[in-house]
Amino acid sequence: MHELTGSERITNILQRQPVDRIGLFEHFWSDTRRAWQEAGYLAPEERLADHFGFDMDLQGAFNLTADIHYEPEVLEETEETILARDGNGALMRNHKLHDATPEHVDFLVTGRQQWEEHIKPLLTPSRERIDFESYREAKEYARQKQRFFCLSGGHVFELMKNVTGHIHMLTGMALDPDWVLDMAMTYSQLLVDLEEILFAEEGWPDGIWYYEDMGFKAKPFMSPGMYRRLVQPAHKLSFDHAKSHGLPVIVHSCGYVEPLLPGLLEAGMDCLQVIEVKAGMDLCKLYREYGERLSFMGGIEVRVLYTNDRAQIDEELLAKIPEVKGHYGYVLHSDHSIPNTVHHDTYQYFIDRGLELGRY
C-alpha cells in the first residue's frame, strides 16, 4: 500500500480498514517539552506533532465552567501551590511548578439542592463559551499538515466531578441517582448544543475526542449497571450526535475501565484510549476480545520508557504491537503522558521501533 496521510490513516484505523502502518499520537506533560527545548531538541515554537510526525491534532474549544465570568478567588498561595475557588464553586489546590492533578479541597455542590440552585441554571449554550478562533486555527493547521483533527474536551463524568468532587458524585449515584442522571444529561445536551453552534460557523472536525477518567487502580468508579443507568444515556446523546454527522468518537479514560467497555460500545464509542497498564488494563487481552469492533490507542507501559532502556522498550513493543496491529485498529501511544524523565532520544527510539513493528 502507498503511504497514507495522517488523516487517511486515522480515518481507516477508526474503521479498522487496511492501512500502511499503525497510527502515531502522544500526550506529554508540559515539563517534558520545557526540558527538551532547554536541551536543544525543540525550537521555541516547534510543535511536538510536527517534530515527531504525529497523525492527529486535538483542540479544545469550550469553556464548561458553570460561571464563566467568575474570577477565581485565591485563598492561599505558596511558592509551589495555589488554593483557589473556581466558577464551579470548587476549592482546588493546584501545583504552580509542574503539571499535577489538583487536590480536591471543598465543593459548594454536595447534592441536588446546590446543583439546582447554583449550577444548572448557568449551563446554557452561548457563544461566550466557545473559542472560535483557536478551533478555526487548529483545524486549518491540521488540514495543511494532513492530520486527522478532533475537537476534544471533557465529557459528563469529568464535568460532574469538577462540580461535586468524586465523593459527592459517587455517593449521589447510590443515594440520589436521578440527580446524577440529571447532571449527566444537562452536560451532554450542553455539549451537543455548543457543537452545533461551533460547527455551523467553523465546519465539522474529523472526529470527537472525549476525556472521561472513569476508573482507578483495578476498578472502575461505578458498576456496569450504574454506568448504563446514569452515564450511558448522556454518552449516547452526544455520541449519537457525532455519528449523525459521520464523526467517530474516541474516549479517553485513565484507570481500570474494562467492565464498562460493553456499555461504552453500546453508546457508540469507536476507539478507547489510553489503556493504563498500572491500573490493570491489558491491551492484548482487550484486543483479543474486542479488536474486531473497537480500535485502541495506548496500552504501552510508560514506566518502561522511564527506564530509558532500549532493551526493555523492545520487549514491551514486541509483546504487543505484532498482535494488536492485526485488525488495522491501533494507534501507538503510551499508557499515560510522557514525563520529563524520559529522554528525547528514548522517545524517538520508541516511536521509530514501534512504527517499524507496526508496518503492514
C-alpha positions as CSV (number, residue, x, y, z in Angstrom):
1,M,0.0,0.0,0.0
2,H,1.2,3.6,-0.8
3,E,2.0,5.8,2.2
4,L,-1.1,7.4,3.6
5,T,-1.5,10.8,5.1
6,G,-2.2,11.1,8.8
7,S,-5.8,12.0,8.1
8,E,-6.3,9.0,5.8
9,R,-4.5,6.6,8.2
10,I,-6.5,7.5,11.4
11,T,-9.8,7.5,9.4
12,N,-9.1,3.9,8.3
13,I,-7.8,2.9,11.8
14,L,-11.0,4.0,13.4
15,Q,-13.0,1.9,10.9
16,R,-10.5,-1.0,11.1
17,Q,-9.7,-0.8,7.4
18,P,-6.3,-1.5,5.8
19,V,-3.5,1.0,6.4
20,D,0.2,1.2,5.6
21,R,1.2,1.3,9.3
22,I,-0.2,1.7,12.7
23,G,-1.1,5.3,13.8
24,L,1.0,7.6,16.0
25,F,0.0,10.1,18.6
26,E,1.0,11.1,22.1
27,H,0.4,13.3,25.2
28,F,3.2,15.0,27.1
29,W,3.5,16.8,30.4
30,S,4.4,20.5,29.8
31,D,7.6,19.9,31.9
32,T,8.7,17.5,29.2
33,R,8.5,19.9,26.4
34,R,10.3,22.5,28.5
35,A,13.2,20.1,29.3
36,W,13.6,19.0,25.7
37,Q,13.5,22.6,24.5
38,E,16.2,23.6,27.1
39,A,18.3,20.7,25.9
40,G,18.1,22.0,22.3
41,Y,15.9,19.2,20.8
42,L,13.0,21.5,20.1
43,A,12.9,25.0,18.7
44,P,10.9,27.5,20.9
45,E,7.8,27.5,18.7
46,E,8.1,24.0,17.3
47,R,5.1,21.7,17.8
48,L,5.6,18.2,19.1
49,A,3.2,16.9,16.5
50,D,5.4,18.4,13.8
51,H,8.6,17.3,15.4
52,F,7.6,13.6,15.7
53,G,5.3,13.4,12.8
54,F,2.0,12.6,14.6
55,D,-1.1,11.6,12.7
56,M,-3.5,13.6,14.7
57,D,-4.2,17.0,16.2
58,L,-6.6,17.9,19.1
59,Q,-8.1,21.2,20.0
60,G,-10.5,22.1,22.9
61,A,-12.9,25.0,22.2
62,F,-15.5,25.0,25.1
63,N,-15.5,26.7,28.5
64,L,-17.7,24.4,30.5
65,T,-17.2,26.1,33.9
66,A,-20.6,26.9,35.3
67,D,-20.0,30.6,35.9
68,I,-17.7,31.7,33.1
69,H,-17.5,35.3,34.5
70,Y,-16.4,34.2,38.0
71,E,-12.9,35.5,38.9
72,P,-11.1,32.7,40.8
73,E,-10.8,33.6,44.5
74,V,-7.3,32.8,45.8
75,L,-7.4,31.8,49.4
76,E,-3.8,30.7,49.8
77,E,-0.6,30.8,47.8
78,T,2.9,29.5,48.4
79,E,6.0,29.2,46.3
80,E,4.7,25.8,45.0
81,T,0.9,25.8,45.2
82,I,-2.2,28.0,44.8
83,L,-5.5,27.3,46.6
84,A,-8.5,28.9,44.8
85,R,-12.2,28.6,44.4
86,D,-13.4,28.5,40.8
87,G,-16.5,29.2,38.8
88,N,-17.9,25.7,39.7
89,G,-17.8,26.6,43.4
90,A,-14.9,24.1,43.8
91,L,-11.9,24.8,46.0
92,M,-8.8,23.3,44.4
93,R,-5.1,23.3,45.3
94,N,-3.0,23.4,42.1
95,H,0.7,23.0,41.8
96,K,2.4,26.0,40.2
97,L,5.7,24.5,39.1
98,H,4.7,21.4,37.2
99,D,1.6,19.5,35.9
100,A,-0.2,17.6,38.6
101,T,-3.8,16.5,39.4
102,P,-5.3,19.2,41.6
103,E,-6.1,18.5,45.2
104,H,-9.9,18.5,45.8
105,V,-10.4,20.6,49.0
106,D,-14.0,21.6,49.1
107,F,-17.1,21.8,47.0
108,L,-20.2,24.1,47.0
109,V,-22.3,21.4,45.4
110,T,-22.7,18.3,47.6
111,G,-26.2,17.4,46.5
112,R,-29.3,18.1,44.3
113,Q,-30.3,21.4,46.0
114,Q,-27.0,23.2,45.4
115,W,-26.8,21.8,41.8
116,E,-30.3,23.1,41.0
117,E,-29.8,26.4,42.7
118,H,-26.2,27.4,41.8
119,I,-25.0,25.4,38.8
120,K,-27.7,24.1,36.5
121,P,-29.3,27.5,35.6
122,L,-25.9,28.7,34.4
123,L,-25.3,25.8,32.0
124,T,-26.8,27.3,28.9
125,P,-25.3,27.3,25.4
126,S,-23.8,30.7,24.3
127,R,-21.1,32.0,22.0
128,E,-19.2,33.2,25.1
129,R,-18.4,29.6,25.9
130,I,-16.8,28.9,22.6
131,D,-13.3,29.8,21.4
132,F,-14.0,30.0,17.7
133,E,-10.5,31.4,16.8
134,S,-8.5,28.6,18.4
135,Y,-10.7,25.9,16.8
136,R,-10.5,27.6,13.4
137,E,-6.7,28.0,13.5
138,A,-6.1,24.4,14.8
139,K,-8.5,22.9,12.2
140,E,-6.8,24.8,9.4
141,Y,-3.3,23.8,10.6
142,A,-4.2,20.2,10.8
143,R,-5.6,20.4,7.2
144,Q,-2.3,21.9,6.0
145,K,-0.4,19.1,7.7
146,Q,-2.9,16.4,6.5
147,R,-3.5,15.3,10.1
148,F,-6.7,13.9,11.5
149,F,-8.4,16.7,13.5
150,C,-10.5,16.2,16.6
151,L,-12.5,18.5,18.8
152,S,-11.5,17.5,22.3
153,G,-12.7,18.1,25.8
154,G,-14.2,16.6,29.0
155,H,-17.4,14.7,29.0
156,V,-20.1,14.2,31.7
157,F,-18.2,12.2,34.2
158,E,-15.3,14.7,34.2
159,L,-17.6,17.7,34.2
160,M,-19.7,16.4,37.1
161,K,-16.6,15.6,39.1
162,N,-15.3,19.1,38.6
163,V,-18.5,20.4,40.3
164,T,-19.1,17.9,43.1
165,G,-15.8,16.0,43.5
166,H,-15.7,12.3,43.3
167,I,-17.1,11.5,46.7
168,H,-20.3,13.5,46.4
169,M,-20.9,12.4,42.8
170,L,-20.4,8.7,43.6
171,T,-22.4,8.9,46.8
172,G,-25.2,10.5,44.7
173,M,-25.1,7.6,42.3
174,A,-26.1,5.4,45.1
175,L,-28.4,7.6,47.1
176,D,-29.9,10.1,44.6
177,P,-29.3,8.5,41.1
178,D,-31.9,10.8,39.4
179,W,-29.9,13.8,40.5
180,V,-26.7,12.4,38.9
181,L,-28.6,11.4,35.8
182,D,-29.9,15.0,35.5
183,M,-26.4,16.4,35.8
184,A,-25.1,14.0,33.2
185,M,-27.9,14.8,30.7
186,T,-27.6,18.5,31.3
187,Y,-23.9,18.5,30.4
188,S,-24.3,16.2,27.4
189,Q,-27.1,18.4,26.0
190,L,-24.8,21.4,26.6
191,L,-22.0,19.8,24.6
192,V,-24.4,19.0,21.7
193,D,-25.7,22.5,21.6
194,L,-22.3,24.1,21.7
195,E,-21.1,21.7,19.0
196,E,-24.0,22.8,16.8
197,I,-23.1,26.4,17.2
198,L,-19.4,25.9,16.6
199,F,-19.7,23.6,13.7
200,A,-22.3,25.6,11.9
201,E,-19.9,28.5,11.8
202,E,-16.5,26.8,11.5
203,G,-17.1,23.4,10.0
204,W,-17.0,19.9,11.3
205,P,-13.9,18.2,12.6
206,D,-12.8,14.7,11.5
207,G,-13.8,13.2,14.9
208,I,-14.6,13.9,18.5
209,W,-12.3,13.1,21.5
210,Y,-13.9,13.0,24.9
211,Y,-11.9,12.8,28.2
212,E,-13.7,10.6,30.8
213,D,-11.5,9.2,33.6
214,M,-13.9,6.6,34.9
215,G,-11.6,4.2,36.7
216,F,-8.8,3.9,39.2
217,K,-6.5,1.0,40.1
218,A,-8.1,-2.3,39.5
219,K,-11.7,-0.9,39.5
220,P,-14.0,1.5,37.7
221,F,-15.6,4.2,39.7
222,M,-19.0,2.7,39.1
223,S,-20.5,-0.7,38.3
224,P,-21.6,-1.6,34.7
225,G,-25.2,-1.3,35.9
226,M,-24.7,2.2,37.3
227,Y,-22.8,3.2,34.1
228,R,-25.7,2.0,31.9
229,R,-28.3,3.8,34.1
230,L,-26.6,7.1,34.9
231,V,-23.8,7.8,32.4
232,Q,-24.6,5.8,29.2
233,P,-27.7,7.8,28.3
234,A,-25.6,11.0,28.4
235,H,-22.9,9.4,26.4
236,K,-25.4,8.1,23.8
237,L,-26.9,11.5,23.4
238,S,-23.6,13.1,22.4
239,F,-22.1,10.1,20.7
240,D,-25.3,9.8,18.5
241,H,-25.0,13.5,17.7
242,A,-21.4,12.9,16.4
243,K,-22.4,9.7,14.5
244,S,-25.3,11.6,12.8
245,H,-22.7,13.7,11.1
246,G,-20.4,10.8,10.3
247,L,-17.8,11.5,13.1
248,P,-16.1,8.8,15.0
249,V,-15.8,9.0,18.8
250,I,-12.6,8.5,20.7
251,V,-12.9,8.1,24.5
252,H,-10.0,8.6,26.8
253,S,-10.2,7.0,30.2
254,C,-7.4,6.5,32.7
255,G,-7.9,3.8,35.3
256,Y,-9.4,0.3,35.0
257,V,-12.5,0.5,32.8
258,E,-12.7,-2.9,31.2
259,P,-16.1,-3.8,32.9
260,L,-17.5,-0.6,31.3
261,L,-16.5,-1.4,27.7
262,P,-19.7,-3.3,26.7
263,G,-21.7,-0.3,27.7
264,L,-19.4,2.2,26.0
265,L,-19.6,0.2,22.8
266,E,-23.4,0.2,23.0
267,A,-23.2,4.0,23.5
268,G,-21.2,4.3,20.2
269,M,-17.5,4.5,21.2
270,D,-15.2,3.8,18.2
271,C,-11.8,3.9,20.0
272,L,-10.6,3.5,23.6
273,Q,-7.5,5.5,24.8
274,V,-5.3,5.3,27.0
275,I,-5.5,1.7,28.4
276,E,-3.5,2.2,31.6
277,V,-1.3,-0.8,32.4
278,K,-0.6,0.1,36.1
279,A,-4.4,0.3,36.7
280,G,-4.8,-3.3,35.5
281,M,-5.7,-2.7,31.8
282,D,-4.3,-5.4,29.4
283,L,-4.1,-4.2,25.8
284,C,-3.6,-7.6,24.2
285,K,-6.4,-9.2,26.3
286,L,-8.8,-6.4,25.3
287,Y,-7.7,-6.7,21.7
288,R,-8.5,-10.4,21.6
289,E,-12.0,-9.7,23.0
290,Y,-12.9,-6.5,21.2
291,G,-10.4,-6.0,18.4
292,E,-12.9,-6.7,15.6
293,R,-15.3,-4.0,16.8
294,L,-13.2,-1.5,18.7
295,S,-10.0,0.4,17.9
296,F,-7.3,1.1,20.5
297,M,-4.8,3.8,21.3
298,G,-2.2,3.4,24.0
299,G,-1.6,0.5,26.3
300,I,2.2,0.7,26.1
301,E,3.6,0.9,29.6
302,V,5.0,4.4,30.1
303,R,7.0,3.2,33.1
304,V,9.1,1.2,30.7
305,L,10.0,4.4,28.9
306,Y,11.0,5.9,32.3
307,T,13.9,3.4,32.4
308,N,15.4,4.9,29.1
309,D,16.5,1.3,28.5
310,R,16.1,0.3,24.8
311,A,16.1,-3.4,25.5
312,Q,13.1,-3.0,27.8
313,I,11.3,-0.9,25.3
314,D,11.9,-3.5,22.6
315,E,10.5,-6.2,24.9
316,E,7.4,-4.1,25.6
317,L,6.7,-3.3,22.0
318,L,7.4,-6.8,20.7
319,A,5.0,-8.2,23.2
320,K,2.1,-6.0,22.0
321,I,2.5,-4.4,18.5
322,P,2.6,-7.6,16.4
323,E,-0.7,-8.8,17.9
324,V,-2.7,-5.6,18.2
325,K,-2.0,-4.4,14.6
326,G,-3.9,-7.4,13.3
327,H,-7.3,-5.7,12.6
328,Y,-5.7,-2.4,11.5
329,G,-7.2,-0.7,14.5
330,Y,-4.3,0.5,16.6
331,V,-2.5,3.8,17.3
332,L,0.8,3.8,19.1
333,H,0.7,5.9,22.3
334,S,2.0,5.3,25.8
335,D,-0.5,4.4,28.5
336,H,-0.2,7.9,30.0
337,S,1.6,11.2,29.3
338,I,5.3,11.3,28.7
339,P,7.2,12.9,31.7
340,N,10.5,14.8,31.6
341,T,12.4,11.8,33.0
342,V,12.0,10.2,29.5
343,H,14.9,11.3,27.4
344,H,14.2,12.7,23.9
345,D,16.3,10.1,22.3
346,T,14.4,7.4,24.2
347,Y,11.1,8.6,23.0
348,Q,12.3,8.9,19.4
349,Y,13.6,5.3,19.6
350,F,10.2,4.2,21.0
351,I,8.3,5.6,18.1
352,D,10.8,4.5,15.4
353,R,10.8,1.0,16.7
354,G,7.1,0.9,17.3
355,L,6.3,2.1,13.7
356,E,8.8,-0.4,12.3
357,L,7.0,-3.2,14.0
358,G,3.6,-1.7,13.0
359,R,4.1,-1.7,9.2
360,Y,1.9,-3.8,7.0
